[in-house]
């Protein structure tokens, strides 16, 4: 049995919550950083610093409104 087979068998035994945690962990390692992605992150960081942001409460309120419109 290969290591991959063992890992797959182990994942099958996990709870749905733990399977999601493993999937999230794996997805963070599969995303290839590109210059465009890094530039977008830098721009978002700059924008947040210079222009400010909104509170979590405001974001949740606005999200509810956007979803229902």
N, C-alpha and C positions, 0 to 999 in steps of 0.2 A: 504494500500500500504506500502510495506516495504521500509526501507532506501535504500536498494540496488536498488529496482525498481525506486525510486525517482532519485537516482544517474544516473542510466542507461537512464532514460528519459531526464535528464538534459544534459547528454553527447550527446545524439542524436541531441540536439539543437545547439551544438557548431559548429564553423567553422572547416574545416579540419585542419587548423593550430593549433587551440586550442585543437582539439582531439589528435593531435600528441603530444602536450605538456603534456596532461593528461596521455597519454600512456607512454611517457618517464618517467614522475614522478612516475607512478605506477611501471614500470619495475625496477626502481632503488630500490624500496622497496621490490620487490619479489625475488631478487637475494640473495641467501643464501651464506654468506661468509664462505669459508672453509679454513682450515689451508693451503692447497695447493695454493689456490687463494691468500691468504695473503702473503705467501712465494714468489710467483711469482711477486707480486707487490713490495715486498722488494728487490728482485733481480733486477727488472727493475730499481728501484730507485738507487740502488747501482751502476749498470752499467752506468746509465746516469751520475752520479756524477763522477765516476772514468774514464770512457771512453769518456764522452761527447756525444753530440747528433748532430743532423743536424737542420738547419734552416727550417722553414715552407716552404720557397721557394725551398730549396733542396728536401724536402720530396715531394712536389707537382710535381717537375720536374721528380724525380725518379718514382713516381707513374704513371705519364703519360707514361713513357717509359716502365714500367713493364706491364701496361695494353695493350699496343700495340704490345708487343713482342709475 
